[in-house]
Amino acid sequence: MTDKCIIRWIVVLLLVLAGGLSAARLTINDDALDLLPDGAVRGDLQMLQQIGLVDRIFISLSADGQLYLSADTARDALQKSAEALGQALVGRDDFTNVLAHLPVDLSGDLFTLLLHMLPLLLDEGDLEQIERKLTPAAIKEAMRENFLLLNSPVGMAMKERVRHDPLDFLSVLLNKLAFLQAEFQVRPDAGFLMSRDGRSLLVLAESTVSLTDSKNSELLDDELQAIFETVLQPGISAEMIGTLPHTLANSRIIKKDLRFLLAAATVMLTLLLAFTLRDIRAVVVFGVPFLGALPAIGITRFIFGEIGALALGFGIVILGIAVDFSVHLYLALTREKGGRKKILREVRKPILFACLTTVSVLVVLLLSDVASHRQMAVLALAGVLFGVVFAWLLIPTIVGDREGAATDASDAAPVENHSHAGRWILAMWLSLVAAGVLCWPHLHYNGDLAVLDASAREVVDVEKRFAATWGEKGEQAFVAATGTTTEKALQAAGKLFTFITTNGYTDIQSPVVLLPDRNTQERRLAQWRKFVDRNQPELLRALNESADKYGFSSRAFQPFVDNLIVPPDLIREQDYNQSVFAPLLGTMLRPWGGGDGVGSRLVLTTMGITDDNLQPLLEYEEKHSSITVLANRKWRAEVEHFLKKDILLLSSLAAVVVVLLVSLQFRDFRAVTAVLAPVVSALSAMSLFCWATSGDLNMMHLIMGIMVIGLSVDYGIFVVCSRLDRVAVSAKYAVSVCAASSLVGFGVLAFADHPALYSLGVTVLVGIGAAWPTALVISPLIVGKRGRS
């Protein structure tokens, strides 16, 4: 190797070293939000993540029916296990908002608390219900029921309740507490959340680390499994649902797929190189372009500061396009006739044209509204440029300056377009294109990331058992009302509650039933005073008459009379701190970091959602800036709309840029058509395949579609250049080696179990599978056997 060659290697390796030092400080995030377009949807999901709904863990404890034959023994073991589990989770930094049991049962002090707050919690409709309880006949019937109750076996326990609420005013409020219904069907037992059959118990917790991160999830799962083994009673098992098992399932399936498929691809690529290039230097040929990965990562870090794991992986995959340039250069130097300088001069133009076209496609991707796409584009763009430059500098250093023995260019096209066989081949190709064009309008872009979720069978089974035990609601919407203070947030939530209750929404859960804003409380208290002033004289007379009739003393109901007259203090959030409602209010009233001040709060309301009632809710959201609707139906529609718009715009721009560049490069209609033929074939084949299988396109199809387009147009450029200029007659062989290596390297992923990897593999397999023969056969037929003047 000459001094000049050594200098080239030193320069390249220094650049790689500098890139490696920068890349070593790269922060890799695993945030699924980077897959979403910028704007409202991304902000909504960030809010959902911040208020803890994404990182909630639902733990269902179940008792073995063979070990615990009676419900009583099962209940005791479950409650001991839940108590120990709750203590273990509370004592660790990784968990917050742990709910193993409620502070108190719905009795005693809670009854007194709610009765005292009654005037502040009843609206005008509730007062109408209470007024119906004040007729002489209703009071007489109430006294009769109280007499019978106090003379029953439970009479002593009910004495104070009857004294404070002889006319059962509290039942009106308890009916409203349906708006605080639990998310699941639970039966409180000594403060524990038991199932209706008494053989399961529910424990809730929230992770302080992101559960969409696979590393966090693995560590947290190991921690939880260790806790379960330590604290659970014999015969008590624990199953979890939520984000955690889905993240684990996806991560583990991907790892399993890659362990097998990458090993298979490695063996097949090795065999391919052994039978095609038959030279140890093939390792350098395939390896040199990937030296550009480290400098490219360094540039990406400089621009973005961090990069998503998906963008990093696919960016490096896409920069693998540079391998094609390395292979073409190597085969030209080893197989073409003439000296090295002459060969380099002849192959420079197709490599430059192909590189320019590939770069233009990646530049268009920079305009995407999706953060992950932009990161991927920068990484791939820098990687391709570095890879091509490194290949141009280093590949000639491993090939001696000697004469090659090339096949004569006249043998490059065995079939001509004017022949009978040529016409049939062109007709079949046009049929493929027509079929692809006809199928394209019937394809649907599915922007729901759930289609890329690979839940293991055991995860699905656990979710079915959980739904059978704890009930399963329909689809819900979470609506966040925010304000710079608790009062402002409650005001917004109160107006929302009025809207949804008057418009027929169901399965409502709202904290404003127990904690109205201050203005509402003051208004209700004024209404209550007017109500009491209007009804008090007749009420006391009828009450005393009926009480005397059933033998009650004159002061038996004095606590009730005092509550009517003495106004309560306004309700504060901390009044519920030691009540059964504390855990629920803690999850529905939260600090809000998205506000303008340190006291900003968020109030969460949930409700059932359908296609019919979603639109009015979204219209309400548009009119009120403090309201944010968090609903999967909303996200699916918006994400699909934005991504479809993004992809259509980028695809159109990419098509225009590629066609324009190819037209400027070749300035000949037949030559331009021949260059684009592999791209058209790839797109047509992918369109036809997707239509025949599911009719859906997802994000992986589109990401890898970019790589397929880049490779396909390169195939066309190299083949057409070899025909027009009668140079680089090894182009067909080089295209075959490159296409075969792409099919082996990525096509094996079509056999993956994970839907994301499967989509990736199928896209390459179908796209390159169509572009390869098109470049070898159709492109020469279109351009004809002629040289450029």
N, C-alpha and C positions, 0 to 999 in steps of 0.2 A: 504494500500500500504506500502510495507516494505521500510526501509531506502535505501536499494540498488536500488529499483525502483525509489525512489525520486531522488537519485544521477544521475541516468540515464537521467531523465527528465531535471534536472538542467544542465547537461553537454550539452545535445542537444539544449536546449533553449539558452544557452550561445553562442553556435556556430551559432545558427540562429540570435541572436542579433548582433554578430560580423559581420556576413554576411550582415545583414540589414544596419548596419552603413556604410559598404563599398558600398553597393548597392545604398544608398541614394545619393552618390556623382557620380553615373553613369550618363554619358552623352548619351542620346538616339538620334541618327540621323535618318532622314527620307530620306536618299539619295538612290534613285533608282539605282545609279551606283554600289552599293554594290551587286546588283543582277547579275552583269556582271563579266565574267572572267577577271583576271589580264591580262594586256598586251595592245596591240595597240587599241583595240576597246574601252576599258575603258578610255584610254588617249584621244581618239578622242572625246568621249562624254564629258569629262571634258573640253576640248577645246571649244566645242560647248556651254557648259554652261557658260564658262568664257567670251566668246564674246557676250553673251546676247541673243542668238537665242532661248534658252529654256524659257527665262523669258520675252519674248515679249508679249505685249497685244495689240490686234487689236479691236478697238471700232468702231462699225458702228452706226452712228446716223441716224434715219429715221423719216420722217415727216408723221403725220397722214393725209391720203388723204381726209378724211371727214372734218377735221378742216382747212387744207390748200388746198384750191381748185386749186390755181394757182401755177405754178412752182416758180414764183418770190417770193411769200409770203413764200413758203416752204424754198427757198434758204436763205432768210433773217433770218428766225427763226433758221435754221440749223447753219448758220455762227455765229450768236450771241451765240448760245449754245456752239459751238466748241471753240470760243474765250474764253468764261467763263470757260469751262472745261479745256482748256489748261492752263490757269492761275492758276486754282485750283490744277492741278497736278504738275505743276512746283514748286509751293510753298510747296510741301510736300517731306519729306526725302525718302519716299518709292518708288518714281518714278524718272526716269532719261530718257534722250533722248526722251523727249515729243515732238511730232510733231502734232500740231493742225492746223497750216497753214505754208506755205512757207514764207521765208523772203521777197522775191520780186517775181514779175511775170516775165515771159520770154520775156523781152523787155527792151528798154532803155539802162541802164548802162551795163546790161548783154551782149547785142549785141556788144557794144564797147569793152568789156572785151574779149569776144571770138574772135572778129576780130583781136584784138591786139595780141592774143596768137596763131593765126592761123599757123604761120610758125613752131611752136613748137609742134603742134598737128597733122600735116599732114605727112603721110608716103609716100613711093614711089608710091604706087598705087593711093593715093589721088592726088599726083602731076600730074600723067598721066591724071586724070579726069580734073584737072584745065587747063592742056595744051590744051585740046580739046576746052576749052572756049576761047582760045587766037587766033584762026583763024580769019582772016578778016570777014568772013561771020558770025561767032558766035558773034564777037564784034558788028557788025552792027545790028544783031538781038537784042542783049542786049540793045543797045542804043534806038532802036525803042520801046522796052517794057518799058524802063525807061521813055521815053517821054510820052507814054500813061498813065503810072502809075502816074506821077507827074501832069498830067492834069485831073486826076480823082478826085472824092470827098475826097479820102484819101491822096491826093498828098502832102499836107502840112505836114502831120504826117510822111510821108515816105521820106522827103527831105534829112535829114541827113544820113539815111540809104543808099540811092542811092549814095550820095557823097562819102561815105566811102567804098562802095562795089558795084560799078556799074556793075561788071561782075558776081555778085552772087557767089563769092568764098565760102562764108559762108555756102551755101547749101551743099557743099561737107562735111564739118564738121558736120552739123546738121544731115546728114544721119548716121554718125558714132555715134551720140548720142543715136541711137537706142540701143547701148550697155549699156546705162544708163537707159533703160526702167524701169518704175515703176513695182514693184512686182504685183500690181493690176491694173485694168483698171480704171484709174481716169481721170477726166477732171479738170485741174486747173482753179479756178475761184476766182480772187482776192487773190490768194495765198492759198485758201482752196482746199482740195482734194475732189471734188464733184463726184458723180456717173454720168453716162451718161444721165440718165433721170432727174437729178437735184433734186431728192427727198431723197438722202442719202449723208452722208458726213463721211469721214474716219479720225479717230484720232489714232495715234500710240503712244505707250509708252513702257517703259521697267521697270520692277520691280527691285528694289535693293535687294530684299529678294528672296530666292529660292521659285519658284512656284511649285516645286515638293514636298514641305513640306505642308501637309494638314493643319496644324495650321496656318502657314503663309498665306496660300490661303484663309482660312476662315476670318482671320482678314483683309486681303487686299480686299476681296469681300465686307465685311461690309463697309469698308471705301469708296470703289467706289460707292456702292449703295447710301450711304449718300450724296456723291458728286453729283451724278446724280439727286437726288431729289431736291438738292439745286440750281444747276446751269442751268439745262435744261429748255428751254422754254416749255410752255404748248403744248401738242401734239407731243413733240419730245421724242422718246424712244431710249434707248441705248442697244445694244447687243454686246457681246464679244466672240471672239474665241481665241484659243491658248492653252497653257498649263493649265492656271487657271481653265477654266470650266471643263476640264477633271479631274484634281485633285479633285475639289469639288465634281463632280459626283461620282467618285470612293469612296471618303471618306464617302459621305452621304449614298450611297447604302450599303456599308459595315456596317455602324452604324445601318441602318434600318434592315438589315438582322439579325445582332447580337442581336438587342433588342428583336425581336420576337423569333428567333431560340434558343437563349440561355435560354430564359424564358421557352420555350417548353422543351428543353433538361433538365433543372433543375427539372421541374415537373416530367418528365419521369424517370430521375435518382432516384429521391426521391421515387417514386412508386416502381421502380425496387429493390432498397435496402430494402424497407419496406417488399416486398414479398419474398425476397431471404434471406437476413441476419436476418431480423426480430429482430434487436437489435440496440439500440441507439449507441452502440460502433462502429457501421459501419461508423459513422461520423469521428471517430478517425482513423479507418482503411484507409479510403480514404484520410484523411487530412494529416496524418503523412508524407507520401512520399513527399508531396509538401512543407514540411518544408525545404527540401533541396534546394528549389529554391533560397532563399536569399543567402546562402553561395555560391551557384553556380554562381549567378550573380556577387557576390564579386570577385570570381576568374576570371571570364570573364573580369570584369573591370580591374583587375590587369594586365591581359595579353594584352588586346586590347586598354584599355583606354576609349573606347566608343563602342557602339553596335548599329546595325541597328534595327529599330522597328520591321521589319519582322523577323529578326534573333531572337530577344527577344521573340516574340510571339510564333514562331514555336519551339524554343528551349525549352520553358516551356511546350508546348504541347507534345513534344517528351519525355521529362523527366517524363511525365505522365505514361510512361511504368513501372516506379517503383511501381505504384499502384498495378500492377499485383502481384508483390512479396509480398506486404503487405496483399493482399486478400488471397493468397495461405497460407501464414504463419498463418493468423487469423483462416481460416477455418480448417487448420490442427490442431491447438491448441484447437479448440472448437468441432471438429467432430471426430478426430482420437482416437483410443483406446490406452490407456497408459498414463503415466505421462508426464509432460511438458518436462523434460529433454530428455526423450526417443523420443518424437515427434520432438523436435528441432534437435536432432541428425539425425533423419531419413529425415527430410525435408531440412536439410542443403545442401545436395549434389545437388538436383535438383535446388534449389535457386542459389547455387554457379555456376552451369553449365549454367543456363539461364542468370545469370548476366554477366558471362564471355563472352558469345556469343553476348549479346546485346552491351556490351562495345566494343567488337572487331569491330562491324559494325560502331559504332560511331567514333572509332579511324581511320578507313579507310576514313571517311568523312573529317577528318582533312587534308587529302592530296589534297582536292579540290582546284582548281584554283579560285574559287569564294569566295570572302571575306565573304559574308553573310553565306555561307555554313560552313566556318571554325568557325565563331563566334557561329553559331548554334550548331556545333558539340561540342565545348568546354563547352557551357552552358548545353547542354543535357547530356554530359558525366559526368561532375561534379555533375549535378543534380541527375542522376540515381545512381551514387555511394553513394552520401549523402542520397538519398531516401532509398536505400536498407539497408544501415548501420543504419539509424534512425528507420526503420521498425523493423530490427532485435533487436534493443535495446529497443524499446518502446512497440511494439505490445504485447510481453509476459507480460508486466506490467499491461495490462488491462484484462488479462485472468487468472483466478484462476488455481492453480495446482490441477487438478482433472482428473478423468477418463472420457474418452469420450465413446460414443457408435457408433462405425463406422460400416458401411456396410462391409460385408466380401468381400475380394478382388476377390473372385471367381465370383462375380456378376458384375465385372467391364466391361466385354465385352459380350454383349448379342448375338453377331454374330461372328462366327469363320470363318477364311479364307478358310477352307476346305468345308464349307457348300455351298449349292446351292445359297442361298441368298448372302453369302459373296463373291462368285465369280462374281455375277452380280454387286454387289456394287463396287468391284475392277475394273470391266470392264468399268463401267460408269465413275469412277474416271480417269482411263487411257484415256478414250475418251476426258474428259475435258483437261487433260494435253496435249494430241496430238493436240487438237484444238488450245490451247494457243500457242504451239510451231509453228504450221503452220501460225498463225496470226502474230506472232512476227516480221518476216521479212518485213511485209507489213505496219508496224507502222512507222510513221515519227515524229521525234522530232522537234517540232516547237519552235525555240529559240526566236521568235519575241515576245517581252513583250507586244505588242499591243493586243495579244490574251487574255491577262488578264485584258484588259481595259474594264470598264463597263460604257460606256458613256450613260447617260440618254437620253431618247427620245428627250427631249427638246434641249439637246446639239447638237444632230444630226440635228434636224430641223433648229437650228440657223446656223449651218455650211452650210446647203443647201441654206438657204436664202442669206448668205454671199457670197457664190460662184455665185449665180444667179445675185447678185448686182454688185460684184467687179471682176467677172471673176474667172476662175479656171485653173491654169496651171497644166501641168503634173508633175510627180515627178522630183525634182531638187536635184542637188548636190551642196554643199558648199565646196569650195576649199580654204584653208587658206595658204597664202604665208607669211612666217615669216622671220625676220631678226633682227640683233642686232641694226640696225638703220633703219630709214624710207627709206633711199636710197636703202639699201640692200633688204628690203621687196618689194619695188616697182620694183626692177630689177627682182626678182623672179616672181612677179605677171605679169610683162611684157612678160617674156619668156613663162609663162603659157598661156597668152592671145594669143600669136602667135601660140602656139600649138593648142589650141582649135578652133581658127578661121580658121586655115588651114586644120583642120580635120573634119569639117562639124558639129560641135556642135551648137545647137540652144538655144534660150532664154538666151543669155549670158548677164550678168550684171557685168561690171568691171570698177573700178575707174581709171585704167591706160589710158582710153580714154581721160580723162581730166587732169590727173596728171602722165605723164610718168616720169621715173627716169631721173636723171640729164644727164647721158651719152646718153640716147636716145634723149633728148631734144637738146643737143649739136650736135649730128649727124644730126638730122633733120634740125637744123638751118643752118648747113653747106650745106646740100642738097638744102635748100631754096635759099641760096645766089647764088649757082651755077645756079639754075633754073632761078632766076631773072636776073642774068648777061647774061644768054644765050638768054632770051626772051624779056628783057626790051626794047631794041631799037625798035624792030618791034611792040611790044605791045603799046608803047607810040605813035608811028606814027599812027597805026590803030585806037587807042582810040581817038586821036585828030581829025582825019578825020571824024570819025563817030559822035563825039560830035559836031563838027562844022556843020555837015549836019543837025542835029536835033536842032540846035540853042543853044546848051550849051556853056557857056563862057569858056575861056581857063583855068581858075582856078577852074572850077566847081568840078573837081575830084582830086584836089590837096591832100586832106586827103588820098585818095586811093594810090596816088603816093608816099606819105610820108611813108605809111605803108609798101610799097614794098621795100623801100630803107633803112629805119631806123630799125635796128634789135631790137626785143623785149628783155626784161629781162627774164631770165629763170623763169619758173613758180614755185611758192612755195605753199605749202598746205594752208597757211593762206590767199592767194589771193582769195580764194573762200568763206571766212568766212561769208561775207554778201550777198552771192549769193543764187540763188534758189537751187544750188547743195549742200549747206552746210549740210543739214540734211542727205542726201544720203552718202556723203563722211564721215560724222561722224559715220555712222553705218558700213562702209566698211573699214575704216582705224582706227585701234584701238591700244591702248597700249597692249603689250603682256607680261603678267607675267611669261610666260614659257621660256622667253629668258635669255641670260646670263647677260644682263645689264639693267640699269634703262631706257634706251632709246629704248628697243626692241619694235618692232611694228609688227602688223599683218594686211595684206591686204586680204580682202575677195572677192572672185569671185564666182558667181553662174551661173549655166547652167542647161539646161534640160538633163535628164539622162535616158538611156534605157539599156536593157540587152546587146545590141550590142556595145554601146559606153562606157560602164563602164570599161571594161577590159583594153582598151588602156589608159584610164585615170589612172587606178591603176598601170599600168606599168610605166607611166610617174612619178607617185608618188614614186615608188621604186627607180628610177634613180636620184631623186632630194630630198635631205634630208630636204630642206626648205619647201616642199609642203606636205600638209595633206589633203586628200580627206575625206569629211564628208558627207556620203550618206547613206540613209536608206537601200538601196539595198546591199551596202557593209556590213553594220552592221548585217543585217539579215543573210547573208551568213556566215560571220565570227563568229558571236555569236552562230549560230546553229552548226557550225563546232567545235568550242572550247568546247561548252557545251556538245555536243554529245560525243566528245572525252573524256571529263572529266567524264561524266556519265558512259560511257562504261568501262573506266578504273576502276572507283570506284566500279561499279557493279561487274566487274570481280574479283577485289581484295576482295570485301566483300563476294562473293560467295566462293572463294577459302578459305578464312579465316574461314567462318562459317562451310564449309564442313570439313576442317582440324580439327577444334576444336571439332566438333561433333564426328568425327571419333576417335580422341584421347580420348574423354570422354567415348564413348560406345564400341569401338573396336569390333563392330559386324555389318555386312552389313545390316541385316534386321532392326536392331535397328536404325542405322544411317538413313536408308531410311524412317523409320517410323517417326523419329524426323523431317526430312526435308519435309515430305509429306505436312504439312500445308503451308509451304513456297511455295512449287511448286504449290499447288492449288491456293494460293493467286495470285501469279504472272501469272498463266495461266488464271484465271478469269479476272484479270485486263487487260491482253493482249486481250482477247476475247471481253471484253466490249468496250475497246477503238477502236478496229477494227470495231465493229458493229455500233458504234456511229459516230465518225469522222475520225478515223485513225491517229489522232494526239496525241502526248504526249507533255505536257508542264511542266514547272518547278514545279508546285504544285503537279502534279502526282508523280514526282520523289522524292520531299522532303517527302511527306507523305508515299511514297512507302518504305522509310527507316523505318518509324515507323511500317508499316504493317509487314515488314520482321522481325523486332525485336520482335513484339508481336507473330507472327506466329511460329517462332522457339521456343519461350518460351512455347507456348501451346504444341508443340510436345515434348519438353524435360520433362515437368511435367507429361504428360500422359504416355510417354514411361517409365519414371522412376517408376511410380506407377505400371506398368505392370511387369517390369523386377525384381524389388526388393520387390514386394508385400508390398509396404509401401505407405503412403500418398494416400489412396484410395479415399480421398475427392478431388483428383486432377481434376477429370472430372467436378465436381460441381463448383470448383473454376475457371476452365477454362471457364465454361459457364457464370458464374457471370462476369468475366473480359471481355469476348467477348461481352456480352450483354451491359455492361456499355460503352464499346468503341463504339459499334454501335449506342447506344442512344446519347452518348456525341458528337460524331463527325459525325455520319451518318446523323443527321438532317441537316447538312450543304449541303447535296445533294439537298436540296430544296431551297437553297439560290439563289438570283438573280445575285449576283456578280460571274463572271466566276472563279475567284481564289478560293473563298469559295466553289463554286460548285465542282470544281476539287478536292479540299481537301476532301469534304464529300463523293464524289463518290468513290475516291480511298479507303477510309476506309470502306465504305459500301460494296463494291464489294470484296475487299481483305479479310477483316475480315469475311465477310459473307461466303466466301469459306473456309477460314482456320479453322474456328470454327467447322463445321461439320466434316471436314477432321480429325482434332485432335481427335474428339470424336469417330469416326467410322473407318476411314481408317487407322489411325496410329495403333490402337489395332489389326486390321485385319492383318496388315503387320508384326507386331512384334510377334503376336501370344500370347496364354495364357501360359506363362512359367515364371519361375523365374530364376534369375542369380545364377549360382553355386558359 
